[in-house]
Amino acid sequence: MACDLRASPMAEDDIDATQVAKAHDQRQLDTCAEGVLIGSLSRLMGSEATNYTAGLEDLYEKMLSKLDSLARLVEKTSAKVHEQESRNMKLRYKVAGYD
């Protein structure tokens, strides 16, 4: 009886799918977490947890700062859009002869 010890094609597909999923997750994390590796999140458990939490707190501080600045930018932009809409409405009334 012949025995094939090589990995089956399905096992290779599972590995590829896992790698693709990991890469996708890492890209999503990179967009908001300034390069924190998914594997490094395992440090939250075990003896390294106390040292690692300080780094995460710094990361969260930076993320909150970014969110705050984005919120302020959205508020400013929203106000400008509202002002422009108001000007446009006045011009429409003027052109329509309702002035």
C-alpha positions in Angstrom: 0.0 0.0 0.0 1.4 3.4 -1.0 1.4 6.2 1.5 1.6 9.8 0.3 3.0 12.0 3.1 2.7 15.3 1.1 0.1 17.8 2.1 -3.1 17.6 0.3 -4.1 20.4 -2.1 -7.0 21.2 0.2 -4.6 21.8 3.1 -2.5 24.1 0.9 -5.7 26.0 0.0 -6.5 26.4 3.7 -3.0 27.7 4.4 -3.3 30.2 1.4 -6.7 31.3 2.6 -5.4 31.8 6.1 -2.4 33.8 4.8 -4.7 36.0 2.7 -7.0 36.6 5.6 -4.0 37.5 7.8 -2.7 39.9 5.2 -6.1 41.5 4.8 -6.5 41.9 8.6 -3.0 43.4 8.8 -3.7 45.9 6.1 -6.9 47.0 7.9 -5.0 47.3 11.2 -2.2 49.2 9.5 -4.6 51.9 8.3 -5.5 52.9 11.8 -2.9 51.4 14.1 0.4 52.8 12.8 2.1 49.4 12.1 1.1 47.3 15.1 1.5 43.7 14.0 -1.4 41.3 14.5 1.1 38.8 16.0 2.1 41.4 18.6 -1.4 41.4 20.0 -0.6 38.0 21.5 1.5 39.9 24.0 -1.6 41.0 25.7 -1.7 37.6 27.3 1.2 36.3 29.5 4.2 37.8 31.2 4.7 40.6 28.6 1.2 42.0 29.1 2.2 44.7 31.7 5.0 46.1 29.5 2.9 45.9 26.3 -0.1 47.7 27.7 1.9 51.0 28.0 2.6 50.8 24.3 -1.0 50.1 23.5 -2.1 53.0 25.7 0.2 55.3 23.7 -1.2 53.9 20.4 -4.8 54.5 21.6 -3.9 58.0 22.6 -2.6 58.7 19.1 -5.7 57.1 17.6 -8.0 59.3 19.7 -6.0 62.4 18.8 -6.4 61.5 15.1 -10.1 61.0 15.6 -10.4 64.3 17.4 -8.6 66.2 14.7 -10.8 64.5 12.0 -13.9 65.4 13.9 -12.9 69.0 14.1 -12.1 69.0 10.4 -15.5 67.5 9.6 -17.2 70.2 11.7 -15.3 73.0 9.9 -16.1 71.5 6.5 -19.7 71.0 7.4 -20.0 74.7 8.4 -18.4 75.7 5.1 -20.8 73.5 3.1 -23.8 75.0 5.0 -22.6 78.5 4.3 -22.2 77.7 0.6 -25.7 76.1 0.4 -27.1 79.3 2.0 -25.3 81.4 -0.6 -26.6 79.2 -3.4 -30.2 79.4 -2.0 -30.0 83.2 -2.0 -28.7 83.3 -5.5 -31.5 81.0 -6.7 -34.1 83.3 -5.1 -32.4 86.3 -6.7 -32.3 84.6 -10.2 -35.9 83.5 -9.8 -37.0 87.0 -9.1 -38.1 86.4 -5.5 -35.7 89.0 -4.2 
